[in-house]
Amino acid sequence: MTHIKLPIFPLSGVILFPSMQIPLHIFEPRYRDMVGQALAKDRLIGLIQPQEITVDQHSKADAHGKKQPQLFTIGTVGRIADVEAMEDGRYNIVLEGVQRFTVVKELDVTTAFRQIEAALWSEKEASELLSLGERAALEMEGRKFAEAQGYKVDWESVIKLDDHTLVNAIAQIAPFDMAAKQALLEVDGMAKRCELLVQLMQFYGRHDGDEKIVTLQ
């Protein structure tokens, strides 16, 4: 595996897959600095979910003594594909997934934003295809899930998407909890992610007596 030094943007409930895009509004000063430095360098940022801080968790403190949550071990390298710099220093950016990474270690740095040593994955999913049965099951559960959530979906456009885009787009935007999102990101293989996605849509599509969506947490 290739190892690189990477600034990270910890963001709960948000995942990014290779070749997919996500818009982000950057307003915190430390992350504005991170984006500015990334734009001046290679435009790369690591998007990764932080874990919830528990009472007995040994979390790293920042320069101001504030506890920082531990990170999940898997995230995604994103390249800033588009940027809008605002007059007050904020940014609107579009981050495009490049490849997933495993956190090797967090680095001791003087920057306000966190940085890690990351081991890059060798991504091969783009050439994988779903079977007709897998694709049909995904589309069927997707329709049922969208209806249960009250989403309006342009299904004529959806069915034209390739397998890779369809699976990863649903995984990115579906309102699953943090643990479910992370499980989808860490699955290696399109068919396996499709299977998990179908299971999650079935699980989250169930309602209890109070009409609330069930969660894994």
ChimeraX attribute file (.defattr): number of C-alpha atoms within 10 A of each C-alpha:
attribute: neighborCount
match mode: 1-to-1
recipient: residues
	/A:1	10
	/A:2	9
	/A:3	14
	/A:4	13
	/A:5	15
	/A:6	21
	/A:7	25
	/A:8	23
	/A:9	21
	/A:10	21
	/A:11	14
	/A:12	17
	/A:13	19
	/A:14	19
	/A:15	22
	/A:16	28
	/A:17	24
	/A:18	19
	/A:19	15
	/A:20	16
	/A:21	19
	/A:22	18
	/A:23	14
	/A:24	12
	/A:25	13
	/A:26	19
	/A:27	14
	/A:28	12
	/A:29	13
	/A:30	15
	/A:31	19
	/A:32	18
	/A:33	18
	/A:34	24
	/A:35	23
	/A:36	15
	/A:37	15
	/A:38	17
	/A:39	15
	/A:40	9
	/A:41	9
	/A:42	10
	/A:43	17
	/A:44	23
	/A:45	26
	/A:46	27
	/A:47	25
	/A:48	26
	/A:49	26
	/A:50	18
	/A:51	17
	/A:52	14
	/A:53	13
	/A:54	9
	/A:55	7
	/A:56	6
	/A:57	10
	/A:58	12
	/A:59	15
	/A:60	13
	/A:61	11
	/A:62	14
	/A:63	11
	/A:64	7
	/A:65	8
	/A:66	10
	/A:67	13
	/A:68	17
	/A:69	18
	/A:70	17
	/A:71	17
	/A:72	16
	/A:73	17
	/A:74	22
	/A:75	27
	/A:76	26
	/A:77	25
	/A:78	26
	/A:79	21
	/A:80	20
	/A:81	15
	/A:82	12
	/A:83	16
	/A:84	11
	/A:85	13
	/A:86	9
	/A:87	7
	/A:88	7
	/A:89	13
	/A:90	18
	/A:91	20
	/A:92	15
	/A:93	19
	/A:94	18
	/A:95	25
	/A:96	23
	/A:97	24
	/A:98	22
	/A:99	20
	/A:100	24
	/A:101	25
	/A:102	19
	/A:103	18
	/A:104	15
	/A:105	13
	/A:106	18
	/A:107	13
	/A:108	9
	/A:109	11
	/A:110	10
	/A:111	13
	/A:112	14
	/A:113	17
	/A:114	20
	/A:115	21
	/A:116	19
	/A:117	17
	/A:118	26
	/A:119	19
	/A:120	21
	/A:121	17
	/A:122	11
	/A:123	13
	/A:124	11
	/A:125	13
	/A:126	14
	/A:127	9
	/A:128	12
	/A:129	15
	/A:130	17
	/A:131	11
	/A:132	9
	/A:133	9
	/A:134	17
	/A:135	19
	/A:136	13
	/A:137	15
	/A:138	23
	/A:139	18
	/A:140	12
	/A:141	18
	/A:142	21
	/A:143	17
	/A:144	15
	/A:145	21
	/A:146	15
	/A:147	13
	/A:148	14
	/A:149	14
	/A:150	9
	/A:151	10
	/A:152	9
	/A:153	12
	/A:154	8
	/A:155	12
	/A:156	8
	/A:157	8
	/A:158	12
	/A:159	13
	/A:160	9
	/A:161	13
	/A:162	13
	/A:163	22
	/A:164	21
	/A:165	16
	/A:166	17
	/A:167	23
	/A:168	23
	/A:169	16
	/A:170	15
	/A:171	26
	/A:172	20
	/A:173	14
	/A:174	19
	/A:175	17
	/A:176	20
	/A:177	16
	/A:178	20
	/A:179	17
	/A:180	18
	/A:181	23
	/A:182	22
	/A:183	13
	/A:184	22
	/A:185	20
	/A:186	15
	/A:187	13
	/A:188	12
	/A:189	14
	/A:190	20
	/A:191	20
	/A:192	13
	/A:193	19
	/A:194	25
	/A:195	16
	/A:196	17
	/A:197	24
	/A:198	19
	/A:199	14
	/A:200	21
	/A:201	22
	/A:202	14
	/A:203	15
	/A:204	20
	/A:205	20
	/A:206	14
	/A:207	12
	/A:208	8
	/A:209	6
	/A:210	6
	/A:211	8
	/A:212	11
	/A:213	16
	/A:214	14
	/A:215	16
	/A:216	11
	/A:217	7
